[in-house]
Amino acid sequence: MTETEDATPASRAPRVRVVAASTCAAAVPTGPAATQTQAQTQGTGSRRGWLSVGAVALGAFVIVMTETLPVGLLPEIADGLRVPLGLAGLMVLVPGFGAAVSAPLFFLGFGRFNRRPVIVVLGLAVLVSNAVVAVAPNFALVLIARLLFGATLGAFWTVVSPVGPKLVGPAGGTRAITIIAAGISGGTVVGLPAGQFLGNLLGWRLTFAAAAAATLLVVVAQTVILPSIPPDGRTHLRDLLGVVKRRAARFGMAAGALVFVGQFTAWTYITPFLMDHTRLSSGTISLLYVIYGCGGIVGSLVAGSLFKRSVIGSFAGASTVVAVLLIGLAFAGTVPWSAGLLLVLWGLFWGIANPGTLVWILDAAPETPEAASAVNVTNLQVALAAGSGVGAILVSSVTLPTVFLTAGLIVLAAAALAAVSARFLTLARRE
């Protein structure tokens, strides 16, 4: 077993499993640390416990769906509010900054709070955000609502990490994590095509109203079903600083930031690219989004085996392929079958690169997985926002293929940094 610099042996660290969405990943402890308070949790291992896991999974589904909805609706929102397409892209950028700020603040300030009311309040915040977007008379109010959602997003990814195993106990912990992961993956798969389909059928305002209604149902279910969920205990600033001080973590943060900047420089504007450049129909685009999401799920499943061999190497390889695919879209995006194939492969390999960013940080600081997860959320959400901002600037001044070419080169830089890092960094190995 090898270790990171200054790290405690990996065998002492809480075991974690990574669940990933299109824009984020979360560390879910599965070892003793995750279940030390299980005796205090109502419904542990019972029918209510499993119903509670399902309620949390539904919350994850709604969060991720809300996060991805605007990507499929940007042209309609821009037209409806009479703003440029680049400005409409702020609906993706602004939540990223909100999440980046809220993740560490939540980690530090809410460690002592029972998780049941916290989860319910976060759901209500998502409900308010979707409802405000649905009726907002101007774009400024839309951005305020999306900022509220971003703050909720960062807090959610921080709090959801240890919840599953607490609800059903250690024996069912892995299954509970799988169910919550299914909610996250489901939101990823549904969000984009739902936005595209419902946007064409009902309009973007009613689409967000429908999302608000779905959120209300989930909040009601959580209020009725969830038991008391005691927290793990106090959290400290030194835990966050301890992660950042690790050289391996800093390199992982840099590579992760670069790959997210490149990814979301392109991804924020994938809908106008496919509509205006590739000239695909809305129905075809919706289908491709579903396949993209399914490809991401397959990639995430494959990633687990790859990471056992080499986290950094797997990240570098997947990022290289993503870069090639983005550059390929820039040059071959006018051919429908070619664009479709490249998009599907993009989803598959992004499903490897995305969780790789978190596993890298976790293996750099294995003894403090929640702190590592909070640092990772902040780092990647800032990068996501920056990528959306770069895309907004580019889409207002250059062609869409140039946006994708630039994005591919940024992702290629991330792959190069990872490849260099692999030569002198050693990460703790996970079981």
Secondary structure, DSSP 8 states (H G I E B T S, - for coil): ----TT---GGGS--EEEEE-SS-EEEEE-SHHHHTTGGGSTTTTSHHHHHHHHHHHHHHHHHHHHHHHHHHHHHHHHHHHT--HHHHTHHHHHHHHHHHHHHHHHHHHSTTS-HHHHHHHHHHHHHHHHHHHHH-SSHHHHHHHHHHHHHHHHHHHHHSTTHHHHHH-GGGHHHHHHHHHHHHHHHHHHHHHHHHHHHHHH-HHHHHHHHHHHHHHHHHHHHHH-----------HHHHHHHHT-HHHHHHHHHHHHHHHHHHHHHTTHHHIIIIIS---HHHHHHHHHHHHHHHHHHHHHHHHHHHH-HHHHHHHHHHHHHHHHHHHHHHTTSHHHHHHHHHHHHHHHHHHHHHHHHHHHHHSTT-HHHHHHHHHHHHHHHHHHHHHHHHHHHTTS-HHHHHHHHHHHHHHHHHHHHHHTTT-------
